[in-house]
Structure formats: C-alpha cells, structure tokens
C-alpha cells in the first residue's frame, strides 16, 4: 500500500525547526510525521497534528459563594 504523504502547512519541525518541511504520513492504520529537512520521524498514532491551536492558559474560577 502506498504511503500517503501530506505537508503540514505552517508546521515547524520539533527537531530542526524547519517550517513547511514536515510531512504527515499515513499508511493504513499507521500515521507518523517526517521532516524532509533533517529526517526526523515521529509517531502520531494518537497525538494531534502539529497544527493544533496554541495552548491557552486555563482560567480556573473559584467557586463564588454568594450569601
Ligand atoms: Zn527537521
């Protein structure tokens, strides 16, 4: 089965920092990402793609007890 490869737009390689050089590879049930710049390979079995939104600080609101 041919491996499906798709560049992840705007994704930076966690290893070398190259942008738009990271491919999302899909082969049947297996999914991983590869960097064509440095050869980094990382499994993405259940991890979200690198294009997920930036982390936002979670604001915990204490329970307000009204009288
Ligand atoms: Zn890289």
PDB file of the backbone (N, CA, C, O) and the ligand in Angstrom, with CONECT records:
HET     ZN  A 101       1
ATOM      1  N   UNK A   1       0.851  -1.199   0.000  1.00  0.00           N
ATOM      2  CA  UNK A   1       0.000   0.000   0.000  1.00  0.00           C
ATOM      3  C   UNK A   1       0.884   1.245   0.000  1.00  0.00           C
ATOM      4  O   UNK A   1       1.849   1.339   0.758  1.00  0.00           O
ATOM      5  N   UNK A   2       0.547   2.163  -0.833  1.00  0.00           N
ATOM      6  CA  UNK A   2       1.347   3.384  -0.931  1.00  0.00           C
ATOM      7  C   UNK A   2       1.126   4.252   0.301  1.00  0.00           C
ATOM      8  O   UNK A   2       0.037   4.322   0.870  1.00  0.00           O
ATOM      9  N   UNK A   3       2.194   4.894   0.674  1.00  0.00           N
ATOM     10  CA  UNK A   3       2.109   5.785   1.826  1.00  0.00           C
ATOM     11  C   UNK A   3       1.599   7.146   1.366  1.00  0.00           C
ATOM     12  O   UNK A   3       2.119   7.740   0.421  1.00  0.00           O
ATOM     13  N   UNK A   4       0.585   7.615   2.049  1.00  0.00           N
ATOM     14  CA  UNK A   4       0.091   8.952   1.735  1.00  0.00           C
ATOM     15  C   UNK A   4       0.918   9.974   2.500  1.00  0.00           C
ATOM     16  O   UNK A   4       1.102   9.873   3.713  1.00  0.00           O
ATOM     17  N   UNK A   5       1.404  10.946   1.771  1.00  0.00           N
ATOM     18  CA  UNK A   5       2.225  11.986   2.391  1.00  0.00           C
ATOM     19  C   UNK A   5       1.603  13.343   2.125  1.00  0.00           C
ATOM     20  O   UNK A   5       1.174  13.646   1.012  1.00  0.00           O
ATOM     21  N   UNK A   6       1.564  14.138   3.158  1.00  0.00           N
ATOM     22  CA  UNK A   6       0.972  15.457   3.011  1.00  0.00           C
ATOM     23  C   UNK A   6       1.746  16.432   3.874  1.00  0.00           C
ATOM     24  O   UNK A   6       1.946  16.210   5.068  1.00  0.00           O
ATOM     25  N   UNK A   7       2.172  17.501   3.256  1.00  0.00           N
ATOM     26  CA  UNK A   7       2.880  18.503   4.040  1.00  0.00           C
ATOM     27  C   UNK A   7       1.912  19.190   4.992  1.00  0.00           C
ATOM     28  O   UNK A   7       0.767  19.485   4.649  1.00  0.00           O
ATOM     29  N   UNK A   8       2.400  19.430   6.173  1.00  0.00           N
ATOM     30  CA  UNK A   8       1.589  20.137   7.164  1.00  0.00           C
ATOM     31  C   UNK A   8       1.934  21.617   7.070  1.00  0.00           C
ATOM     32  O   UNK A   8       3.011  22.044   7.485  1.00  0.00           O
ATOM     33  N   UNK A   9       1.013  22.386   6.523  1.00  0.00           N
ATOM     34  CA  UNK A   9       1.281  23.800   6.292  1.00  0.00           C
ATOM     35  C   UNK A   9       1.518  24.530   7.611  1.00  0.00           C
ATOM     36  O   UNK A   9       0.731  24.435   8.553  1.00  0.00           O
ATOM     37  N   UNK A  10       2.616  25.251   7.642  1.00  0.00           N
ATOM     38  CA  UNK A  10       2.898  26.083   8.802  1.00  0.00           C
ATOM     39  C   UNK A  10       3.479  25.329   9.987  1.00  0.00           C
ATOM     40  O   UNK A  10       3.781  25.925  11.022  1.00  0.00           O
ATOM     41  N   UNK A  11       3.637  24.005   9.835  1.00  0.00           N
ATOM     42  CA  UNK A  11       4.153  23.228  10.961  1.00  0.00           C
ATOM     43  C   UNK A  11       5.677  23.326  11.003  1.00  0.00           C
ATOM     44  O   UNK A  11       6.344  23.251   9.971  1.00  0.00           O
ATOM     45  N   UNK A  12       6.200  23.490  12.176  1.00  0.00           N
ATOM     46  CA  UNK A  12       7.645  23.550  12.346  1.00  0.00           C
ATOM     47  C   UNK A  12       8.144  22.210  12.876  1.00  0.00           C
ATOM     48  O   UNK A  12       7.514  21.590  13.732  1.00  0.00           O
ATOM     49  N   UNK A  13       9.277  21.780  12.355  1.00  0.00           N
ATOM     50  CA  UNK A  13       9.860  20.531  12.815  1.00  0.00           C
ATOM     51  C   UNK A  13      10.339  20.701  14.249  1.00  0.00           C
ATOM     52  O   UNK A  13      11.074  21.645  14.543  1.00  0.00           O
ATOM     53  N   UNK A  14       9.937  19.805  15.146  1.00  0.00           N
ATOM     54  CA  UNK A  14      10.376  19.909  16.545  1.00  0.00           C
ATOM     55  C   UNK A  14      11.862  19.627  16.704  1.00  0.00           C
ATOM     56  O   UNK A  14      12.453  19.966  17.729  1.00  0.00           O
ATOM     57  N   UNK A  15      12.470  19.010  15.696  1.00  0.00           N
ATOM     58  CA  UNK A  15      13.884  18.647  15.802  1.00  0.00           C
ATOM     59  C   UNK A  15      14.791  19.752  15.268  1.00  0.00           C
ATOM     60  O   UNK A  15      15.756  20.139  15.928  1.00  0.00           O
ATOM     61  N   UNK A  16      14.480  20.265  14.061  1.00  0.00           N
ATOM     62  CA  UNK A  16      15.381  21.234  13.444  1.00  0.00           C
ATOM     63  C   UNK A  16      14.719  22.596  13.252  1.00  0.00           C
ATOM     64  O   UNK A  16      15.389  23.571  12.911  1.00  0.00           O
ATOM     65  N   UNK A  17      13.407  22.666  13.470  1.00  0.00           N
ATOM     66  CA  UNK A  17      12.737  23.953  13.412  1.00  0.00           C
ATOM     67  C   UNK A  17      12.351  24.405  12.013  1.00  0.00           C
ATOM     68  O   UNK A  17      11.848  25.515  11.843  1.00  0.00           O
ATOM     69  N   UNK A  18      12.578  23.564  11.006  1.00  0.00           N
ATOM     70  CA  UNK A  18      12.229  23.932   9.634  1.00  0.00           C
ATOM     71  C   UNK A  18      10.704  23.991   9.491  1.00  0.00           C
ATOM     72  O   UNK A  18       9.978  23.114   9.958  1.00  0.00           O
ATOM     73  N   UNK A  19      10.256  25.046   8.835  1.00  0.00           N
ATOM     74  CA  UNK A  19       8.818  25.221   8.650  1.00  0.00           C
ATOM     75  C   UNK A  19       8.426  24.727   7.265  1.00  0.00           C
ATOM     76  O   UNK A  19       9.177  24.890   6.303  1.00  0.00           O
ATOM     77  N   UNK A  20       7.262  24.132   7.170  1.00  0.00           N
ATOM     78  CA  UNK A  20       6.749  23.596   5.901  1.00  0.00           C
ATOM     79  C   UNK A  20       7.647  22.503   5.339  1.00  0.00           C
ATOM     80  O   UNK A  20       7.706  22.311   4.125  1.00  0.00           O
ATOM     81  N   UNK A  21       8.343  21.788   6.210  1.00  0.00           N
ATOM     82  CA  UNK A  21       9.165  20.665   5.760  1.00  0.00           C
ATOM     83  C   UNK A  21       8.706  19.380   6.430  1.00  0.00           C
ATOM     84  O   UNK A  21       9.333  18.329   6.293  1.00  0.00           O
ATOM     85  N   UNK A  22       7.615  19.484   7.147  1.00  0.00           N
ATOM     86  CA  UNK A  22       7.136  18.329   7.895  1.00  0.00           C
ATOM     87  C   UNK A  22       5.978  17.694   7.124  1.00  0.00           C
ATOM     88  O   UNK A  22       5.010  18.360   6.758  1.00  0.00           O
ATOM     89  N   UNK A  23       6.107  16.401   6.892  1.00  0.00           N
ATOM     90  CA  UNK A  23       5.058  15.676   6.204  1.00  0.00           C
ATOM     91  C   UNK A  23       4.286  14.816   7.182  1.00  0.00           C
ATOM     92  O   UNK A  23       4.841  14.267   8.134  1.00  0.00           O
ATOM     93  N   UNK A  24       3.010  14.715   6.929  1.00  0.00           N
ATOM     94  CA  UNK A  24       2.164  13.811   7.688  1.00  0.00           C
ATOM     95  C   UNK A  24       1.969  12.573   6.816  1.00  0.00           C
ATOM     96  O   UNK A  24       1.419  12.650   5.718  1.00  0.00           O
ATOM     97  N   UNK A  25       2.425  11.445   7.322  1.00  0.00           N
ATOM     98  CA  UNK A  25       2.423  10.228   6.518  1.00  0.00           C
ATOM     99  C   UNK A  25       1.374   9.264   7.062  1.00  0.00           C
ATOM    100  O   UNK A  25       1.219   9.082   8.269  1.00  0.00           O
ATOM    101  N   UNK A  26       0.676   8.668   6.137  1.00  0.00           N
ATOM    102  CA  UNK A  26      -0.391   7.744   6.514  1.00  0.00           C
ATOM    103  C   UNK A  26      -0.226   6.469   5.715  1.00  0.00           C
ATOM    104  O   UNK A  26      -0.177   6.491   4.485  1.00  0.00           O
ATOM    105  N   UNK A  27      -0.141   5.368   6.420  1.00  0.00           N
ATOM    106  CA  UNK A  27      -0.007   4.082   5.762  1.00  0.00           C
ATOM    107  C   UNK A  27      -0.965   3.106   6.433  1.00  0.00           C
ATOM    108  O   UNK A  27      -0.622   2.463   7.425  1.00  0.00           O
ATOM    109  N   UNK A  28      -2.139   3.007   5.892  1.00  0.00           N
ATOM    110  CA  UNK A  28      -3.122   2.146   6.522  1.00  0.00           C
ATOM    111  C   UNK A  28      -3.522   2.716   7.878  1.00  0.00           C
ATOM    112  O   UNK A  28      -4.078   3.810   7.972  1.00  0.00           O
ATOM    113  N   UNK A  29      -3.224   1.946   8.928  1.00  0.00           N
ATOM    114  CA  UNK A  29      -3.614   2.387  10.263  1.00  0.00           C
ATOM    115  C   UNK A  29      -2.511   3.187  10.936  1.00  0.00           C
ATOM    116  O   UNK A  29      -2.730   3.814  11.972  1.00  0.00           O
ATOM    117  N   UNK A  30      -1.330   3.161  10.345  1.00  0.00           N
ATOM    118  CA  UNK A  30      -0.203   3.817  10.984  1.00  0.00           C
ATOM    119  C   UNK A  30      -0.095   5.248  10.480  1.00  0.00           C
ATOM    120  O   UNK A  30      -0.264   5.522   9.292  1.00  0.00           O
ATOM    121  N   UNK A  31       0.184   6.131  11.384  1.00  0.00           N
ATOM    122  CA  UNK A  31       0.346   7.534  10.999  1.00  0.00           C
ATOM    123  C   UNK A  31       1.545   8.107  11.730  1.00  0.00           C
ATOM    124  O   UNK A  31       1.745   7.872  12.922  1.00  0.00           O
ATOM    125  N   UNK A  32       2.321   8.850  11.000  1.00  0.00           N
ATOM    126  CA  UNK A  32       3.507   9.440  11.609  1.00  0.00           C
ATOM    127  C   UNK A  32       3.863  10.694  10.847  1.00  0.00           C
ATOM    128  O   UNK A  32       3.283  10.984   9.801  1.00  0.00           O
ATOM    129  N   UNK A  33       4.810  11.432  11.369  1.00  0.00           N
ATOM    130  CA  UNK A  33       5.257  12.631  10.683  1.00  0.00           C
ATOM    131  C   UNK A  33       6.750  12.530  10.399  1.00  0.00           C
ATOM    132  O   UNK A  33       7.517  11.974  11.185  1.00  0.00           O
ATOM    133  N   UNK A  34       7.140  13.081   9.257  1.00  0.00           N
ATOM    134  CA  UNK A  34       8.531  13.051   8.863  1.00  0.00           C
ATOM    135  C   UNK A  34       8.970  14.449   8.469  1.00  0.00           C
ATOM    136  O   UNK A  34       8.201  15.204   7.873  1.00  0.00           O
ATOM    137  N   UNK A  35      10.195  14.790   8.799  1.00  0.00           N
ATOM    138  CA  UNK A  35      10.765  16.052   8.372  1.00  0.00           C
ATOM    139  C   UNK A  35      11.712  15.760   7.214  1.00  0.00           C
ATOM    140  O   UNK A  35      12.652  14.976   7.345  1.00  0.00           O
ATOM    141  N   UNK A  36      11.447  16.407   6.073  1.00  0.00           N
ATOM    142  CA  UNK A  36      12.287  16.156   4.902  1.00  0.00           C
ATOM    143  C   UNK A  36      13.596  16.921   5.007  1.00  0.00           C
ATOM    144  O   UNK A  36      14.518  16.682   4.227  1.00  0.00           O
ATOM    145  N   UNK A  37      13.687  17.835   5.959  1.00  0.00           N
ATOM    146  CA  UNK A  37      14.903  18.628   6.105  1.00  0.00           C
ATOM    147  C   UNK A  37      15.955  17.878   6.912  1.00  0.00           C
ATOM    148  O   UNK A  37      17.132  17.880   6.554  1.00  0.00           O
ATOM    149  N   UNK A  38      15.534  17.236   8.003  1.00  0.00           N
ATOM    150  CA  UNK A  38      16.520  16.589   8.877  1.00  0.00           C
ATOM    151  C   UNK A  38      16.261  15.093   9.035  1.00  0.00           C
ATOM    152  O   UNK A  38      17.077  14.383   9.624  1.00  0.00           O
ATOM    153  N   UNK A  39      15.141  14.612   8.518  1.00  0.00           N
ATOM    154  CA  UNK A  39      14.872  13.184   8.593  1.00  0.00           C
ATOM    155  C   UNK A  39      14.190  12.738   9.868  1.00  0.00           C
ATOM    156  O   UNK A  39      14.070  11.541  10.131  1.00  0.00           O
ATOM    157  N   UNK A  40      13.743  13.701  10.660  1.00  0.00           N
ATOM    158  CA  UNK A  40      13.066  13.378  11.901  1.00  0.00           C
ATOM    159  C   UNK A  40      11.804  12.568  11.616  1.00  0.00           C
ATOM    160  O   UNK A  40      11.044  12.892  10.703  1.00  0.00           O
ATOM    161  N   UNK A  41      11.590  11.536  12.386  1.00  0.00           N
ATOM    162  CA  UNK A  41      10.378  10.732  12.267  1.00  0.00           C
ATOM    163  C   UNK A  41       9.737  10.639  13.634  1.00  0.00           C
ATOM    164  O   UNK A  41      10.402  10.352  14.629  1.00  0.00           O
ATOM    165  N   UNK A  42       8.454  10.880  13.674  1.00  0.00           N
ATOM    166  CA  UNK A  42       7.766  10.809  14.964  1.00  0.00           C
ATOM    167  C   UNK A  42       6.403  10.172  14.778  1.00  0.00           C
ATOM    168  O   UNK A  42       5.653  10.521  13.866  1.00  0.00           O
ATOM    169  N   UNK A  43       6.102   9.252  15.640  1.00  0.00           N
ATOM    170  CA  UNK A  43       4.802   8.598  15.565  1.00  0.00           C
ATOM    171  C   UNK A  43       3.692   9.556  15.951  1.00  0.00           C
ATOM    172  O   UNK A  43       3.828  10.377  16.859  1.00  0.00           O
ATOM    173  N   UNK A  44       2.601   9.422  15.237  1.00  0.00           N
ATOM    174  CA  UNK A  44       1.442  10.263  15.545  1.00  0.00           C
ATOM    175  C   UNK A  44       0.224   9.382  15.758  1.00  0.00           C
ATOM    176  O   UNK A  44      -0.892   9.732  15.372  1.00  0.00           O
ATOM    177  N   UNK A  45       0.453   8.253  16.368  1.00  0.00           N
ATOM    178  CA  UNK A  45      -0.649   7.301  16.488  1.00  0.00           C
ATOM    179  C   UNK A  45      -1.906   7.929  17.052  1.00  0.00           C
ATOM    180  O   UNK A  45      -2.993   7.817  16.484  1.00  0.00           O
ATOM    181  N   UNK A  46      -1.733   8.584  18.167  1.00  0.00           N
ATOM    182  CA  UNK A  46      -2.931   9.197  18.743  1.00  0.00           C
ATOM    183  C   UNK A  46      -2.665  10.638  19.146  1.00  0.00           C
ATOM    184  O   UNK A  46      -3.473  11.262  19.834  1.00  0.00           O
ATOM    185  N   UNK A  47      -1.535  11.154  18.714  1.00  0.00           N
ATOM    186  CA  UNK A  47      -1.250  12.540  19.038  1.00  0.00           C
ATOM    187  C   UNK A  47      -1.924  13.442  18.015  1.00  0.00           C
ATOM    188  O   UNK A  47      -2.067  13.068  16.851  1.00  0.00           O
ATOM    189  N   UNK A  48      -2.330  14.610  18.440  1.00  0.00           N
ATOM    190  CA  UNK A  48      -2.953  15.529  17.492  1.00  0.00           C
ATOM    191  C   UNK A  48      -1.925  16.041  16.506  1.00  0.00           C
ATOM    192  O   UNK A  48      -0.730  16.033  16.801  1.00  0.00           O
ATOM    193  N   UNK A  49      -2.365  16.486  15.344  1.00  0.00           N
ATOM    194  CA  UNK A  49      -1.430  17.047  14.369  1.00  0.00           C
ATOM    195  C   UNK A  49      -0.786  18.305  14.897  1.00  0.00           C
ATOM    196  O   UNK A  49      -1.282  18.925  15.838  1.00  0.00           O
ATOM    197  N   UNK A  50       0.315  18.674  14.290  1.00  0.00           N
ATOM    198  CA  UNK A  50       1.090  19.799  14.800  1.00  0.00           C
ATOM    199  C   UNK A  50       0.398  21.132  14.590  1.00  0.00           C
ATOM    200  O   UNK A  50       0.881  22.175  15.031  1.00  0.00           O
ATOM    201  N   UNK A  51      -0.737  21.085  13.913  1.00  0.00           N
ATOM    202  CA  UNK A  51      -1.411  22.340  13.609  1.00  0.00           C
ATOM    203  C   UNK A  51      -2.506  22.671  14.622  1.00  0.00           C
ATOM    204  O   UNK A  51      -3.386  23.493  14.365  1.00  0.00           O
ATOM    205  N   UNK A  52      -2.431  22.016  15.773  1.00  0.00           N
ATOM    206  CA  UNK A  52      -3.452  22.308  16.763  1.00  0.00           C
ATOM    207  C   UNK A  52      -3.256  23.723  17.301  1.00  0.00           C
ATOM    208  O   UNK A  52      -2.143  24.247  17.250  1.00  0.00           O
ATOM    209  N   UNK A  53      -4.289  24.336  17.803  1.00  0.00           N
ATOM    210  CA  UNK A  53      -4.175  25.726  18.249  1.00  0.00           C
ATOM    211  C   UNK A  53      -3.203  25.859  19.411  1.00  0.00           C
ATOM    212  O   UNK A  53      -2.996  24.911  20.169  1.00  0.00           O
ATOM    213  N   UNK A  54      -2.616  27.026  19.548  1.00  0.00           N
ATOM    214  CA  UNK A  54      -1.670  27.230  20.656  1.00  0.00           C
ATOM    215  C   UNK A  54      -2.368  27.071  22.000  1.00  0.00           C
ATOM    216  O   UNK A  54      -3.560  27.336  22.161  1.00  0.00           O
ATOM    217  N   UNK A  55      -1.580  26.635  22.928  1.00  0.00           N
ATOM    218  CA  UNK A  55      -2.160  26.394  24.243  1.00  0.00           C
ATOM    219  C   UNK A  55      -2.592  27.702  24.879  1.00  0.00           C
ATOM    220  O   UNK A  55      -1.889  28.712  24.827  1.00  0.00           O
ATOM    221  N   UNK A  56      -3.724  27.651  25.457  1.00  0.00           N
ATOM    222  CA  UNK A  56      -4.222  28.840  26.138  1.00  0.00           C
ATOM    223  C   UNK A  56      -4.228  28.589  27.638  1.00  0.00           C
ATOM    224  O   UNK A  56      -4.550  27.494  28.098  1.00  0.00           O
ATOM    225  N   UNK A  57      -3.871  29.614  28.384  1.00  0.00           N
ATOM    226  CA  UNK A  57      -3.901  29.433  29.842  1.00  0.00           C
ATOM    227  C   UNK A  57      -5.324  29.161  30.307  1.00  0.00           C
ATOM    228  O   UNK A  57      -6.282  29.804  29.879  1.00  0.00           O
ATOM    229  N   UNK A  58      -5.420  28.214  31.170  1.00  0.00           N
ATOM    230  CA  UNK A  58      -6.735  27.859  31.680  1.00  0.00           C
ATOM    231  C   UNK A  58      -7.026  28.696  32.915  1.00  0.00           C
ATOM    232  O   UNK A  58      -6.264  28.720  33.881  1.00  0.00           O
ATOM    233  N   UNK A  59      -8.124  29.360  32.842  1.00  0.00           N
ATOM    234  CA  UNK A  59      -8.507  30.184  33.989  1.00  0.00           C
ATOM    235  C   UNK A  59      -9.458  29.390  34.875  1.00  0.00           C
ATOM    236  O   UNK A  59     -10.573  29.037  34.489  1.00  0.00           O
ATOM    237  N   UNK A  60      -8.976  29.134  36.053  1.00  0.00           N
ATOM    238  CA  UNK A  60      -9.827  28.424  36.999  1.00  0.00           C
ATOM    239  C   UNK A  60     -10.561  29.434  37.862  1.00  0.00           C
ATOM    240  O   UNK A  60      -9.968  30.261  38.556  1.00  0.00           O
ATOM    241  N   UNK A  61     -11.830  29.330  37.787  1.00  0.00           N
ATOM    242  CA  UNK A  61     -12.616  30.279  38.587  1.00  0.00           C
ATOM    243  C   UNK A  61     -13.014  29.624  39.898  1.00  0.00           C
ATOM    244  O   UNK A  61     -13.687  28.594  39.921  1.00  0.00           O
ATOM    245  N   UNK A  62     -12.593  30.231  40.964  1.00  0.00           N
ATOM    246  CA  UNK A  62     -13.003  29.674  42.267  1.00  0.00           C
ATOM    247  C   UNK A  62     -14.506  29.797  42.443  1.00  0.00           C
ATOM    248  O   UNK A  62     -15.142  30.732  41.955  1.00  0.00           O
ATOM    249  N   UNK A  63     -15.030  28.856  43.131  1.00  0.00           N
ATOM    250  CA  UNK A  63     -16.467  28.902  43.366  1.00  0.00           C
ATOM    251  C   UNK A  63     -16.824  30.118  44.213  1.00  0.00           C
ATOM    252  O   UNK A  63     -16.327  30.310  45.322  1.00  0.00           O
ATOM    253  N   UNK A  64     -17.687  30.908  43.651  1.00  0.00           N
ATOM    254  CA  UNK A  64     -18.118  32.080  44.402  1.00  0.00           C
ATOM    255  C   UNK A  64     -19.338  31.694  45.238  1.00  0.00           C
ATOM    256  O   UNK A  64     -20.354  31.207  44.742  1.00  0.00           O
ATOM    257  N   UNK A  65     -19.178  31.930  46.475  1.00  0.00           N
ATOM    258  CA  UNK A  65     -20.301  31.602  47.364  1.00  0.00           C
ATOM    259  C   UNK A  65     -21.029  32.884  47.709  1.00  0.00           C
ATOM    260  O   UNK A  65     -20.524  33.725  48.453  1.00  0.00           O
ATOM    261  N   UNK A  66     -22.183  33.015  47.176  1.00  0.00           N
ATOM    262  CA  UNK A  66     -22.964  34.212  47.477  1.00  0.00           C
ATOM    263  C   UNK A  66     -23.722  34.005  48.778  1.00  0.00           C
ATOM    264  O   UNK A  66     -24.124  32.895  49.126  1.00  0.00           O
ATOM    265  N   UNK A  67     -23.895  35.073  49.456  1.00  0.00           N
ATOM    266  CA  UNK A  67     -24.585  34.960  50.729  1.00  0.00           C
ATOM    267  C   UNK A  67     -26.088  34.820  50.538  1.00  0.00           C
ATOM    268  O   UNK A  67     -26.828  34.713  51.516  1.00  0.00           O
TER     269      UNK A  67
HETATM  270 ZN    ZN A 101      13.572  18.645  10.893  1.00  0.00          ZN
END
